[in-house]
Amino acid sequence: MPPIRRTRLAVAVGVCGLAAGAALTAYVLLADDADAGITPAKASGTPHCRRIADHAPASLGGHSRRDSSLPGVAVWGDQDIVLRCGVTPPGPTGDPCFAVDGVDWVYDEAQSTHGRKVVVTYGRTPATQVVFDSPTRTDEALIDLSRLVSPVRQTTRCLSKN
């Protein structure tokens, strides 16, 4: 093989190797990014949201918490549970409403699907949305999350207080 062909072949192999290495690096970084595909809520920078994200439990519903660089966001597992503080509070709704440890939650039927549950606090500003995207211990998780968001003053109720 002439020297010019060997040089071209070596350059081509080197370029392919660099491209493969860059692709692998990008895949590993994106696959390990707890925030991939998550958008912080409009009011995520409020003091309440900072406190909620900073004090979110280390584990929730059987999943370990992952580091998030987004304001007002907490992530557990591989986005099995995602908390976004600072979402627009829901108004009067026909969606099911339930209370957990004194915190009213609305089950967002429009965003929920089979296997994916979306709930949002009711009557608290800023509101907190939680997405459960896998089979998880939802009841246990909502108890922990209700304790986390309860310091945000409730101004209206979804359910009558008995």
C-alpha positions in Angstrom: 0.0 0.0 0.0 1.4 3.4 -1.0 2.4 5.7 1.9 -0.3 8.3 1.0 -3.1 5.6 1.3 -1.8 4.5 4.7 -1.8 8.1 5.9 -5.4 8.6 4.7 -6.4 5.4 6.3 -4.8 6.3 9.6 -6.4 9.7 9.5 -9.8 8.2 8.7 -9.5 5.7 11.6 -8.4 8.4 13.9 -11.3 10.7 13.0 -13.8 7.8 13.4 -12.3 7.0 16.8 -12.6 10.6 17.9 -16.2 10.8 16.7 -17.1 7.6 18.5 -15.4 8.8 21.7 -17.3 12.1 21.5 -20.6 10.3 20.9 -20.0 8.0 23.8 -19.1 10.8 26.1 -22.2 12.8 25.1 -24.4 9.7 25.7 -22.9 9.0 29.1 -23.3 12.7 30.2 -26.9 13.0 29.0 -27.9 9.6 30.3 -26.6 10.5 33.7 -28.2 14.0 33.7 -31.0 14.0 36.3 -32.4 17.2 34.7 -32.7 15.9 31.1 -36.0 17.1 29.6 -37.2 18.9 32.8 -38.1 22.5 32.6 -38.2 24.5 35.8 -41.5 26.2 36.6 -42.1 29.9 36.2 -41.9 30.7 39.9 -39.2 28.2 40.8 -36.8 30.8 42.2 -39.1 31.8 45.1 -37.8 31.3 48.7 -40.4 28.6 49.3 -39.3 26.7 46.2 -35.6 27.0 47.2 -36.5 25.6 50.6 -38.6 22.8 49.2 -35.9 21.7 46.7 -33.1 22.0 49.3 -35.0 20.0 51.9 -36.4 17.3 49.7 -35.8 13.9 51.2 -32.8 11.8 50.2 -35.1 8.9 49.2 -38.8 8.9 48.2 -41.1 6.1 47.2 -38.2 3.7 47.1 -36.0 5.8 44.9 -32.8 7.7 45.8 -32.6 11.4 45.2 -30.4 12.6 42.4 -28.6 16.0 42.2 -30.5 18.6 40.1 -29.1 21.9 39.0 -32.5 23.3 38.2 -34.2 25.8 40.7 -37.2 24.4 42.5 -36.7 20.9 41.1 -36.0 17.6 42.9 -35.6 14.2 41.1 -35.6 10.7 42.5 -34.5 7.6 40.6 -34.3 7.9 36.8 -37.0 10.6 36.9 -39.3 8.1 38.5 -40.5 11.0 40.6 -40.0 14.6 39.6 -41.0 17.5 41.9 -41.4 21.0 40.3 -42.1 23.8 42.7 -43.4 27.1 41.3 -46.1 25.8 38.9 -49.2 27.9 38.3 -51.7 27.0 41.1 -54.8 25.2 39.9 -58.1 27.0 40.1 -61.5 25.4 40.8 -61.4 22.0 39.1 -63.4 18.9 38.4 -60.3 16.8 38.8 -60.2 14.5 41.9 -59.0 16.2 45.0 -57.6 14.5 48.1 -55.9 15.6 51.3 -52.7 14.1 52.8 -51.6 15.3 56.2 -53.5 18.6 55.8 -52.3 19.3 52.3 -54.8 19.3 49.5 -53.6 17.7 46.2 -55.3 17.6 42.8 -54.9 14.6 40.5 -54.3 16.2 37.1 -56.3 13.9 34.8 -55.2 15.8 31.7 -51.5 15.1 32.2 -51.8 11.7 33.8 -51.8 8.4 31.9 -51.8 4.7 32.7 -48.6 4.4 34.7 -48.0 8.1 35.1 -49.6 10.1 37.9 -49.4 13.9 38.0 -50.6 15.7 41.2 -50.3 19.4 42.2 -50.9 21.1 45.5 -54.1 23.1 45.8 -54.5 26.4 47.5 -50.8 27.1 48.0 -48.7 29.7 46.1 -46.3 28.7 44.8 -47.9 25.4 43.9 -45.9 22.2 43.7 -46.3 19.6 41.0 -45.2 16.0 41.4 -45.0 13.5 38.5 -44.8 9.8 39.4 -43.6 8.1 36.3 -43.2 4.5 37.4 -44.7 2.1 39.9 -43.8 3.5 43.2 -45.1 3.8 46.8 -47.1 6.9 46.0 -49.0 7.1 49.3 -45.8 7.0 51.3 -44.2 9.5 49.0 -47.2 11.9 49.3 -46.9 11.8 53.1 -43.3 12.9 52.9 -44.1 15.5 50.3 -47.0 16.9 52.2 -44.7 17.5 55.2 -42.3 19.3 52.8 -44.8 21.7 51.3 -47.0 22.3 54.4 -45.1 25.4 55.4 -46.4 27.1 52.3 -49.5 28.9 53.6 -52.8 27.4 52.3 -55.2 30.2 51.2 -58.0 28.0 49.7 -59.2 24.5 50.1 -60.1 21.9 47.6 -61.9 19.8 50.2 -64.1 20.9 53.1 -62.4 20.6 56.4 -64.3 18.1 58.6 
